[in-house]
Amino acid sequence: MPSRRHTASANRAALSLAILQIGLLAVPLAGAQTRASGPWWPSPHGADDQAGASNYVTPEKILEALQLPRTGQTYELGHFYEADMPQYTSRPFYLNVVPAAPARSEGNNTVHGDYFTGYIGQMGTQFDALGHQGQTLRMADGSYESVFYNGFTEDELTGTNRGQGGLDALGIEHMRPFITRGILIDIAGYKGVATLGPRYEVTLDDIRGSLERQGMSEDTIEQGDAVLLHYGWSAYWTSPSRYNDSRFGVGENEGSPGIGPAVAGWLVSRKVSMVGADSCCVQIMPPTNPGNVHHILFFEEGIGLLENMELKDIARDEVYEFLFLNLTLRIKGATGSPVRPIAVR
């Protein structure tokens, strides 16, 4: 009879193989795919679906999540939007408020208004929509197509007006509200450090070890949960070069920590509604292993990413399970959205 240790090792090996197979689904099958069927489509949420894993936030899931708070204490899980925040690549942010006219008599109305120029969703604390990233595939007829979640093609996304006015499909407006159970996985706490190193790739063993440290297990993660990963990386938020502004090797920029394909495949297997982290990209950047984390999450289940979070307070207070609120703006056709994520304990 095999020992418990041998059985546990075998189970882990089987899970790792299953996760690898999930990741391989994102690899194009050369020449085999059509618009109707391909390596990651049609989606398990339906052939016409554009909401992805936000479909898992059902009325029943919401009602269950609303029962979680015990104290009513809230935590801000995002950063301020301001010109000094780190930007991944050269993304502009310009906000101007015209001063009110000089006060000359009592009772006059005074008004301020905002003028903003910049990226709408792809900056600061940002939620990536499913139209954000796709992959070029060779189709059955020999043509090449840029394909996104659920088999939507570039022509379906931007073919009408070449993107003017936004995407025609897979825009952020299709995301359902995230009012669900949040789970924090404190990787930095498990590793006993304030922040992970810039080239640290979070492993499945790290995930399991962190959950065990928190009195949880893999089975704790349920369908529709929002999983947030604490790397401690927001400690460098005020230093764009160190935080990771994409200029690798320039100044203090050595990249940033994050998950790789194996953990992404595990998250897909848990059918979570979204994944967030306190780094620019959730995944390790630059990547260290083959496979694109965004693609694995986007393509398989339509799992959106919430980047550039601030998780130090809930990690400090050991708040590992909570009501999670994250509402994306209904900007028609946008590839992402600014958000104000909140945890309620």
Helices and strands as residue ranges (DSSP letters): H 4-24, G 52-56, H 59-65, E 74-76, E 93-97, E 114-118, E 126-128, E 135-138, E 144-147, G 149-151, H 154-158, G 172-174, E 178-186, H 187-191, E 201-202, H 204-213, G 218-220, E 226-230, G 233-236, H 240-243, E 258-259, H 261-270, E 274-277, H 293-301, E 304-307, H 312-316, E 321-326, E 336-338, E 342-344
